[in-house]
C-alpha cells in the first residue's frame, strides 16, 4: 500500500476514535465509530487474499449492523426522553439496545461469533489493530453509560464471555483464533466490573492492550501463525521463545506477572460488592483460558515438532522487525506488577 494512503487511513483511525472520546452527543459518537470502521476496512483487505476479503466483508456487515442498532437506540431514547447526551441514556429499552450494539462491536459473547473468523483472515499487524485499537471507542461509550445499564445484563455478558472465551480456545491450532478467544475472555472481565468501578475497567483494558500487543508482535517476530510452526521457533530465538512463554502465562493471569493484577483487583472488588459466587465463577472460568495458554507454552518450550513443516524455514528468512517496541512491551507485560501501587495511585 502507498505510504501516503496508509498514513491517511491511520490518521482516520485516530480521528474516529478521538471524535468518539470527545463527544457528549450520541450522533457525533456514532460518526466517530463509522469513521473508525471505514478507515480499517481498506487495511484489512489490502492483501487481496480471499480470506482477507471474506474477513473484511464479515467485519463490515457486523459493524454496520451494530452501528444501525446503536443509531436506532439513540434515536429512540431522544424520541422518548428528549435527550441526546451520552450519559443520559435513561430509557430501559434504549439502554438495552445500546448495550447490545456495543457488545456486538467489541465481540462480547453471545455476539462474538464474528471475531475469531475475522481475526483469522487478517495478517498479524492488522489483527493487532483490530484486537486493541478498535476496542477503545466502544469501551469509552460503555464506561460513560455503565450507570444506566442493567446490572444483571452486564453480569450475564461478563460471565458468558469469560466462559466462551476459555471454552472456545481449548481445541484451536491457529494462533490468531486463540488470541481472538483470549480477547473475548478478557472483555468479559472488563464488562463484569464496569458497573462497580469503571476506572478498573479502563485499567484492565490498558493491561490487555499491552499484553495482547506483545503477543501479536512476538508471533510476528517469529513469523508464525500456527502451533506446529511455533514448536520450531525455539532453535531460532531461544530468548524470545522463553519470554513468549512468560507472556502467555501473564495473559493467563499467573502471579507475579502483570496479567495477574487486573484479575486480582476485579475479584477483590466483586467480593467487596458481596458477590462471592460471581467472583468464584469468574475465577473458575479463568482456569479454562489458562489451560490453552499452558498448551501453547508446552508446545513452545517442551516439545519438538514431530513432523516436517510445509512452511518456509524461518531462520533462512531476513527479519526486518523492530525489536525496540517488542522489548519495551515485553518488559511491561512481565514486570508491571511490582509497581502496581503507583499505577493505582494514578488511576484511582
Residue pairs with C-beta under 8 A, 6 or more apart in sequence:
1 42
1 43
1 46
5 42
6 43
9 39
9 40
9 42
9 43
10 39
12 35
12 36
12 38
12 39
13 36
13 39
13 40
13 129
13 133
15 32
15 35
15 39
16 32
16 33
16 34
16 35
16 36
16 37
16 39
16 137
17 32
17 36
17 133
17 136
17 137
18 32
19 28
19 29
19 31
19 32
19 35
20 28
20 29
20 32
20 33
20 36
20 137
20 140
20 141
21 32
21 136
21 137
21 140
22 28
23 29
23 32
23 86
24 85
24 86
24 87
25 84
25 85
25 86
26 70
26 74
26 77
26 78
26 84
26 85
26 86
27 74
27 84
29 86
29 137
29 141
30 67
30 70
30 71
30 74
32 137
33 67
33 70
33 105
33 137
33 138
34 67
36 134
36 137
37 60
37 63
37 64
37 67
40 59
40 126
40 129
40 130
40 134
41 56
41 59
41 60
43 126
43 129
44 52
44 55
44 56
44 59
44 118
44 121
44 122
44 126
44 130
45 52
45 53
45 56
46 52
46 126
47 123
49 121
51 120
51 121
52 121
52 122
52 123
54 121
55 117
55 118
55 119
55 120
55 121
55 122
56 121
58 114
58 117
58 118
58 121
59 114
59 118
59 130
62 104
62 114
62 118
63 105
65 104
66 101
66 102
66 104
66 105
67 101
67 105
69 97
69 100
69 101
69 104
70 97
70 98
70 101
70 102
70 105
72 97
73 93
73 94
73 97
73 98
73 101
74 84
74 89
74 94
74 98
76 91
76 93
76 94
76 97
77 83
77 84
77 89
77 90
77 91
77 94
77 95
77 98
78 84
80 91
80 93
80 94
81 88
81 90
81 91
81 94
83 89
83 90
86 141
86 144
86 145
87 144
87 145
87 147
87 148
89 95
89 98
89 145
89 148
90 148
92 150
95 145
95 148
95 149
95 150
96 150
96 153
98 141
98 145
99 142
99 145
99 149
99 150
99 153
99 154
99 157
100 111
102 138
102 141
102 142
103 111
103 157
104 111
105 138
106 134
106 135
106 138
106 139
106 187
107 114
107 115
107 180
107 183
107 184
107 187
108 157
108 161
108 184
108 187
108 188
108 191
109 157
109 160
109 161
109 163
109 164
109 165
109 184
109 188
110 160
110 164
112 161
112 164
112 165
112 184
115 180
115 183
115 184
116 168
116 176
116 177
116 180
116 181
118 130
119 127
119 130
119 131
119 176
119 177
119 179
119 180
119 183
120 174
120 176
120 177
120 180
122 130
122 176
124 176
124 216
124 219
124 220
124 225
125 216
125 220
127 176
127 179
127 216
128 212
128 213
128 216
128 217
131 179
131 180
131 183
131 212
131 216
132 208
132 209
132 212
132 213
135 187
135 205
135 209
136 205
139 190
139 201
139 202
139 205
142 191
142 194
142 201
143 194
143 198
143 201
143 202
146 154
146 194
146 195
146 198
146 201
147 195
149 194
149 195
151 195
154 191
154 192
154 194
154 195
155 192
155 195
155 278
157 188
157 191
157 192
158 188
158 189
158 190
158 191
158 192
158 193
158 282
159 188
159 192
159 278
159 281
159 282
159 285
160 188
161 184
161 185
161 187
161 188
161 191
162 185
162 188
162 189
162 192
162 282
162 285
162 286
162 288
162 289
163 188
163 285
163 288
164 181
164 184
164 185
165 181
165 182
165 183
165 184
165 185
165 186
165 187
165 188
165 288
165 289
166 181
166 185
166 285
166 286
166 287
166 288
166 289
166 291
166 292
167 288
168 181
168 184
169 177
169 178
169 181
169 182
169 185
169 288
169 289
169 292
170 288
170 291
170 292
172 178
172 181
172 292
173 226
173 227
173 228
174 225
174 226
174 227
175 219
175 224
175 225
175 226
175 227
175 230
175 296
176 225
178 292
178 296
179 212
179 215
179 216
181 289
181 292
182 212
182 251
182 289
182 293
183 208
183 212
185 285
185 286
185 288
185 289
186 204
186 208
186 212
188 282
188 285
189 204
189 262
189 263
189 266
189 282
190 201
190 204
190 205
190 208
191 201
192 266
192 270
192 278
192 282
193 200
193 201
193 204
193 266
193 269
193 270
194 201
196 269
196 270
196 273
197 269
199 347
199 348
200 262
200 265
200 266
200 269
200 348
202 347
203 262
203 265
203 343
203 347
204 262
204 266
207 258
207 259
207 261
207 262
207 336
208 262
210 258
210 329
210 332
210 333
210 336
211 247
211 250
211 251
211 258
211 259
211 333
212 251
213 329
214 247
214 326
214 329
214 330
214 332
214 333
215 244
215 247
215 248
215 251
217 321
217 325
217 326
217 329
218 240
218 243
218 244
218 247
218 326
218 330
219 225
219 230
220 321
221 237
221 240
221 319
221 321
221 323
221 326
222 230
222 233
222 236
222 237
222 240
222 241
222 244
222 314
223 229
223 314
223 317
223 319
224 230
224 232
224 233
224 314
227 296
227 299
228 305
228 307
228 309
229 305
229 309
229 311
229 314
230 296
230 299
230 300
231 299
231 300
231 303
231 304
231 305
232 305
232 309
232 314
233 240
233 241
233 300
233 314
234 241
234 300
234 301
234 304
235 315
236 314
236 315
241 300
241 301
242 301
243 330
243 334
244 300
245 297
245 300
245 301
246 257
246 333
246 334
247 330
247 333
247 334
248 293
248 294
248 296
248 297
249 257
249 259
249 293
249 294
249 297
250 257
250 258
250 259
250 260
250 333
250 334
251 259
251 289
251 293
252 259
252 286
252 289
252 290
252 293
252 294
253 259
253 260
253 263
253 286
253 289
253 290
254 260
254 290
255 264
255 337
256 337
256 338
257 333
257 334
257 337
258 332
258 333
258 334
258 335
258 336
258 337
259 333
260 337
261 336
261 337
261 340
261 343
263 286
266 282
267 279
267 282
267 283
270 276
270 278
270 279
270 282
271 279
336 343
